[in-house]
Amino acid sequence: MSRKPTAIDAFMARKAEIDAMLARLQALSDDHFHVSPNEVTWGHVGDLDHYAELLKRITDCAFREGEYAE
């Protein structure tokens, strides 16, 4: 008989997903987002602007900053 999942089970599963995503992002950043310094274009800058904007929304929410400040 299988047991019913608990909140801690769900929490730890989500945390593992987040940890995996963060590790992948760190590896991508360490590799300069697969762009050689001699090949950087304004398009690459736009991509990083977009990533930074999305990450700022996450960090603002997590740390209660920006629009999430109390």
C-alpha positions in Angstrom: 0.0 0.0 0.0 1.4 3.4 -0.9 1.4 6.2 1.6 -0.2 9.6 1.0 2.3 12.3 0.1 3.0 14.8 2.9 3.7 18.5 2.6 7.4 17.9 3.4 7.5 15.3 0.5 6.1 17.9 -1.9 8.3 20.7 -0.5 11.5 18.6 -0.9 10.5 17.6 -4.4 10.0 21.2 -5.5 13.2 22.2 -3.7 15.1 19.6 -5.7 13.6 20.9 -8.9 14.7 24.5 -8.0 18.2 23.3 -7.0 18.5 21.5 -10.4 17.4 24.6 -12.3 19.8 26.8 -10.3 22.7 24.4 -11.0 21.9 24.5 -14.7 21.8 28.3 -14.7 25.1 28.5 -12.8 26.7 26.2 -15.3 25.3 28.3 -18.2 26.6 31.5 -16.6 30.0 29.9 -15.9 30.1 29.2 -19.7 29.2 32.8 -20.4 25.8 31.7 -21.7 27.5 29.8 -24.6 28.8 33.1 -26.1 32.4 33.8 -26.9 33.5 37.4 -25.8 34.4 38.0 -29.5 30.9 37.1 -30.6 28.8 39.1 -28.2 26.0 41.1 -29.9 23.3 43.4 -28.6 20.9 40.4 -29.1 22.9 38.6 -26.4 22.6 41.6 -24.1 18.9 41.6 -24.7 18.7 37.9 -23.8 20.6 38.6 -20.5 18.3 41.6 -19.8 15.3 39.3 -20.1 16.9 36.6 -17.9 17.8 39.2 -15.3 14.3 40.7 -15.3 12.7 37.2 -14.7 15.3 36.4 -11.9 14.7 39.8 -10.3 11.0 39.0 -10.0 11.8 35.7 -8.3 14.4 37.3 -5.9 12.1 40.2 -5.1 9.3 37.8 -4.2 11.6 35.5 -2.2 13.3 38.3 -0.3 10.1 40.6 -0.1 11.8 43.4 -2.0 10.6 45.6 -4.9 6.8 45.3 -5.4 6.7 42.5 -2.8 8.2 44.7 0.0 6.1 45.0 3.0 
